[in-house]
Amino acid sequence: MANPLQERYAEVLLARISSDTHPSGTHMNIFEAVASRRLLVAYILHLMERIENDPHPSIPMMMRVQRLIAGFGR
């Protein structure tokens, strides 16, 4: 379990990523490094929704989701 400050920091980053039209790759990398499993699931689902709703989804975002999903079962 993440400590409360780490969890709050991850929540702040996730809110920023979710609200940005073109989220920062650096913010996303930092989030992925500190997020709890619960927040990581919310993040993956958010990115998948973006991909689903975008007629021309970002290839780097698609690759990011693929990488996260592949490593999720470990």
LUMTI-506489 format. One line per field, with one value per residue: x, y, z of N, C-alpha, C in turn; residue in three letters; residue number from 1. Coordinates in nm, 4 decimals, always signed. Atoms other than C-alpha are relative to their C-alpha. Layout:
N
n_east <- (X,...)
n_north <- (Y,...)
n_up <- (Z,...)
ca_east <- (X,...)
ca_north <- (Y,...)
ca_up <- (Z,...)
c_east <- (X,...)
c_north <- (Y,...)
c_up <- (Z,...)
residuo <- (ALA,...)
num <- (NUM,...)
***
This chain:
74
n_east <- (+0.0839,-0.0753,+0.0226,+0.1051,-0.0507,-0.0259,+0.1311,+0.0562,-0.0796,+0.0444,+0.1339,-0.0190,-0.0520,+0.1043,+0.0954,-0.0629,-0.0058,+0.1374,+0.0569,-0.0788,+0.0302,-0.1211,-0.0747,-0.1448,-0.0611,-0.0738,+0.0994,+0.0469,-0.1080,-0.0074,+0.1189,-0.0163,-0.1013,+0.0463,+0.1413,+0.0417,+0.0653,+0.1353,-0.0072,-0.0523,+0.1144,+0.0803,-0.0804,+0.0050,+0.1350,+0.0121,-0.0734,+0.0731,+0.1156,-0.0512,-0.0309,+0.1270,+0.0781,-0.0778,-0.0044,-0.1409,-0.0675,-0.1444,-0.0717,-0.0718,+0.0937,+0.0396,-0.1144,-0.0071,+0.1046,-0.0413,-0.1078,+0.0560,+0.0847,-0.0869,-0.0681,+0.0947,+0.0193,-0.1230)
n_north <- (-0.1178,-0.1251,-0.0878,-0.0970,-0.1122,+0.0520,+0.0222,-0.1320,-0.0521,+0.0727,-0.0510,-0.1322,+0.0233,+0.0603,-0.1068,-0.0850,+0.0780,+0.0155,-0.1270,-0.0545,+0.0527,+0.0722,+0.0121,+0.0057,+0.1314,-0.0008,+0.0183,+0.1386,+0.0855,-0.0181,+0.0647,+0.1450,+0.0404,-0.0167,+0.0362,+0.1270,+0.0879,-0.0530,-0.1161,+0.0447,+0.0544,-0.1156,-0.0667,+0.0815,-0.0115,-0.1350,-0.0047,+0.0818,-0.0792,-0.1011,+0.0677,+0.0412,-0.1155,-0.0840,+0.0611,+0.0198,+0.0043,-0.0120,+0.1279,+0.0177,+0.0333,+0.1391,+0.0820,-0.0112,+0.0866,+0.1375,+0.0327,+0.0088,+0.1188,+0.1179,+0.0151,-0.0095,+0.1281,+0.0439)
n_up <- (+0.0000,+0.0091,-0.1143,+0.0326,+0.0803,+0.1350,+0.0603,+0.0322,+0.1114,+0.1195,+0.0326,+0.0610,+0.1348,+0.0822,+0.0321,+0.1020,+0.1235,+0.0493,+0.0460,+0.1108,+0.1330,+0.0405,-0.1256,+0.0041,-0.0153,-0.1270,-0.1069,+0.0081,-0.0509,-0.1454,-0.0555,+0.0073,-0.0974,-0.1385,-0.0162,-0.0584,+0.0978,+0.0201,+0.0877,+0.1292,+0.0743,+0.0430,+0.1032,+0.1213,+0.0539,+0.0562,+0.1267,+0.0970,+0.0418,+0.0934,+0.1262,+0.0599,+0.0442,+0.0905,+0.1331,+0.0347,-0.1303,-0.0068,+0.0026,-0.1264,-0.1067,+0.0213,-0.0406,-0.1458,-0.0546,+0.0268,-0.0951,-0.1347,-0.0097,+0.0048,-0.1286,-0.1095,-0.0663,-0.0692)
ca_east <- (+0.0000,+0.1298,+0.1818,-0.0888,+0.1303,+0.2369,-0.1263,-0.2330,+0.0504,-0.0560,-0.4164,-0.3009,-0.1032,-0.3930,-0.6274,-0.3811,-0.3323,-0.7090,-0.7816,-0.5059,-0.5957,-0.2384,-0.0986,+0.2706,+0.4695,+0.6818,+0.3734,+0.2575,+0.5958,+0.6057,+0.2487,+0.3279,+0.6259,+0.4268,+0.0705,-0.0919,-0.2452,-0.5927,-0.4919,-0.2994,-0.6168,-0.8116,-0.5325,-0.5246,-0.9015,-0.8830,-0.6183,-0.8175,-1.1225,-0.9168,-0.7970,-1.1486,-1.2954,-1.0205,-1.0547,-0.6744,-0.5352,-0.1787,+0.0494,+0.2748,-0.0333,-0.1424,+0.2070,+0.2032,-0.1271,+0.0020,+0.3147,+0.1142,-0.1354,+0.1419,+0.3135,-0.0034,-0.0285,+0.3204)
ca_north <- (+0.0000,+0.3427,+0.5933,+0.8613,+1.1399,+0.9262,+0.8314,+1.1979,+1.2993,+1.0288,+1.1544,+1.5094,+1.3826,+1.1707,+1.4703,+1.6781,+1.4033,+1.3533,+1.7221,+1.7925,+1.7565,+1.6475,+1.5184,+1.5509,+1.2339,+1.3334,+1.3655,+1.0255,+0.8677,+1.0160,+0.9020,+0.5480,+0.5395,+0.6432,+0.5182,+0.2509,-0.0443,+0.1099,+0.4379,+0.2585,+0.0717,+0.4007,+0.5527,+0.2635,+0.2766,+0.6534,+0.6141,+0.3375,+0.5648,+0.8394,+0.5957,+0.4681,+0.8178,+0.9678,+0.9115,+0.9355,+0.8167,+0.8884,+0.5988,+0.6660,+0.6551,+0.3266,+0.1846,+0.3106,+0.1334,-0.1838,-0.1754,-0.1113,-0.3885,-0.6353,-0.5686,-0.5565,-0.9281,-0.9446)
ca_up <- (+0.0000,-0.0932,+0.1828,+0.2060,+0.0640,-0.2298,-0.2948,-0.2848,-0.5184,-0.7652,-0.7453,-0.8266,-1.1253,-1.2486,-1.2292,-1.4316,-1.6895,-1.7183,-1.7686,-2.0221,-2.3892,-2.4598,-2.1301,-2.0643,-2.1167,-1.8191,-1.5962,-1.7178,-1.6453,-1.2951,-1.2286,-1.3411,-1.1036,-0.7938,-0.8540,-0.6440,-0.8248,-0.7779,-0.9406,-1.2123,-1.3118,-1.3235,-1.5343,-1.7816,-1.8204,-1.8759,-2.1462,-2.3126,-2.3180,-2.4825,-2.7461,-2.8055,-2.8477,-3.0631,-3.4401,-3.4672,-3.1335,-3.0378,-3.1279,-2.8254,-2.5993,-2.7562,-2.7029,-2.3422,-2.2737,-2.4371,-2.2187,-1.9020,-1.9745,-2.0586,-1.7260,-1.5216,-1.4444,-1.2967)
c_east <- (+0.0884,-0.0243,-0.0980,+0.0481,+0.0273,-0.1313,-0.0616,+0.0727,-0.0431,-0.1385,+0.0078,+0.0491,-0.1067,-0.1043,+0.0557,+0.0032,-0.1391,-0.0567,+0.0750,-0.0396,+0.1148,+0.0877,+0.1499,+0.0481,+0.0771,-0.0948,-0.0471,+0.1051,+0.0101,-0.1186,+0.0192,+0.0998,-0.0519,-0.1396,-0.0178,-0.0675,-0.1402,+0.0014,+0.0528,-0.1119,-0.0857,+0.0681,-0.0067,-0.1374,-0.0234,+0.0699,-0.0710,-0.1237,+0.0411,+0.0252,-0.1287,-0.0750,+0.0717,+0.0042,+0.1424,+0.0813,+0.1513,+0.0641,+0.0812,-0.0934,-0.0452,+0.1121,+0.0160,-0.1020,+0.0373,+0.1066,-0.0559,-0.0837,+0.0865,+0.0686,-0.0933,-0.0147,+0.1181,-0.0013)
c_north <- (+0.1242,+0.0830,+0.1090,+0.1179,-0.0432,-0.0200,+0.1333,+0.0614,-0.0664,+0.0474,+0.1360,-0.0159,-0.0577,+0.1046,+0.0901,-0.0706,-0.0096,+0.1276,+0.0605,-0.0654,-0.0853,-0.0128,-0.0153,-0.1432,-0.0111,-0.0190,-0.1453,-0.0964,+0.0081,-0.0694,-0.1510,-0.0511,+0.0040,-0.0543,-0.1348,-0.0825,+0.0528,+0.1178,-0.0373,-0.0590,+0.1141,+0.0720,-0.0765,+0.0106,+0.1375,+0.0083,-0.0819,+0.0743,+0.1095,-0.0608,-0.0367,+0.1181,+0.0910,-0.0656,-0.0286,-0.0036,+0.0064,-0.1389,-0.0180,-0.0351,-0.1455,-0.0952,+0.0002,-0.0938,-0.1463,-0.0449,-0.0175,-0.1254,-0.1266,-0.0251,-0.0071,-0.1312,-0.0460,+0.0375)
c_up <- (+0.0000,+0.1255,-0.0401,-0.0850,-0.1440,-0.0739,-0.0430,-0.1192,-0.1313,-0.0433,-0.0687,-0.1438,-0.0916,-0.0396,-0.1096,-0.1342,-0.0630,-0.0583,-0.1182,-0.1322,-0.0518,+0.1237,-0.0232,+0.0189,+0.1298,+0.1166,+0.0039,+0.0542,+0.1517,+0.0663,+0.0050,+0.1034,+0.1438,+0.0266,+0.0691,-0.1100,-0.0338,-0.0958,-0.1375,-0.0862,-0.0526,-0.1160,-0.1323,-0.0653,-0.0625,-0.1358,-0.1079,-0.0506,-0.0979,-0.1375,-0.0734,-0.0618,-0.0993,-0.1379,-0.0476,+0.1294,-0.0141,+0.0040,+0.1285,+0.1168,-0.0133,+0.0441,+0.1524,+0.0639,-0.0200,+0.0992,+0.1412,+0.0179,+0.0021,+0.1344,+0.1176,+0.0765,+0.0822,+0.1445)
residuo <- (MET,ALA,ASN,PRO,LEU,GLN,GLU,ARG,TYR,ALA,GLU,VAL,LEU,LEU,ALA,ARG,ILE,SER,SER,ASP,THR,HIS,PRO,SER,GLY,THR,HIS,MET,ASN,ILE,PHE,GLU,ALA,VAL,ALA,SER,ARG,ARG,LEU,LEU,VAL,ALA,TYR,ILE,LEU,HIS,LEU,MET,GLU,ARG,ILE,GLU,ASN,ASP,PRO,HIS,PRO,SER,ILE,PRO,MET,MET,MET,ARG,VAL,GLN,ARG,LEU,ILE,ALA,GLY,PHE,GLY,ARG)
num <- (1,2,3,4,5,6,7,8,9,10,11,12,13,14,15,16,17,18,19,20,21,22,23,24,25,26,27,28,29,30,31,32,33,34,35,36,37,38,39,40,41,42,43,44,45,46,47,48,49,50,51,52,53,54,55,56,57,58,59,60,61,62,63,64,65,66,67,68,69,70,71,72,73,74)
***
